[in-house]
Amino acid sequence: MTVQLLPGVRGPHVWGPEVWNLAAGWEDGAAALVPSEPTQQAVTYPALFLLVVVGSLVPVIPTGALVSGAAVVALHQSVPALSLAAVFGIATAAAFLGDVTLYSLGRRGVGSRNGSRWLERLRAHAPPDRLEQAQHKLRAHGVAVLVLSRLVPAGRIPVMLACLLARMPTREFVHGNVPACVAWTVTYALIGILGGVLFPEPWEGLVAAIALTVLISVAPPLWHRLRRRTGKETPAS
């Protein structure tokens, strides 16, 4: 039996065994809500692959945040190195598959007189000034610019469209896209690992990693749009 003085209460307050049993029951219930490690992996890995592929085809899903979040979860597994390797391989393969599929669909539009809806979607996500910059960098650096485009927020689509308009063969695009996907996965996985190391609880690292990756993805395009709008509103002297 434990005796403890409570603030505002005269005399000792006794915590009986019933209270301690109730607290232990709450802890056991909370632990039971956490899925087992095999269950986490069975859900995380297929979901990561599917969402990254879809996010590569429809560039509205923050795929970088998905990779960072999966890295945080992997860091708290019983064998972190193996889990992180699985996240790295799955995310890289999914990003590569999504990019190559989107590029192939875009090539059909370039080769067709009527174009295609996929090509129009790419144009919709590539402002004229960003497309012009991408075309200039492509002429100057070749397929090496694909690596940088994967790391720069909102840079992947303009560079891919520049490659399509330059009628780059799919094989050449693939050669440049492999290191681009590897560099992209490593970057966002490291962000997740950093969040997992800095915070003791997995959910804290998960929230921090996702918040940081979303900020990295959203802030530069918003700043670019704000500068363009400010430039248009500023009267010419």
Secondary structure, DSSP 8 states (H G I E B T S, - for coil): -EEE--TT-SS-EEE-HHHHHHHHHHHHHHHHHS--HHHHHHHHHHHHHHHHHHHHHSTTS-HHHHHHHHHHHHHTSSSHHHHHHHHHHHHHHHHHHHHHHHHHHHHHHHHSTT--HHHHHHHHTS-HHHHHHHHHHHHHHGGGHHHHHHHSTT-HHHHHHHHHHTT--HHHHHHHHHHHHHHHHHHHHHHHHHHHHH-SSHHHHHHHHHHHHHHHHHHHHHHHHHHHHHHHHS---
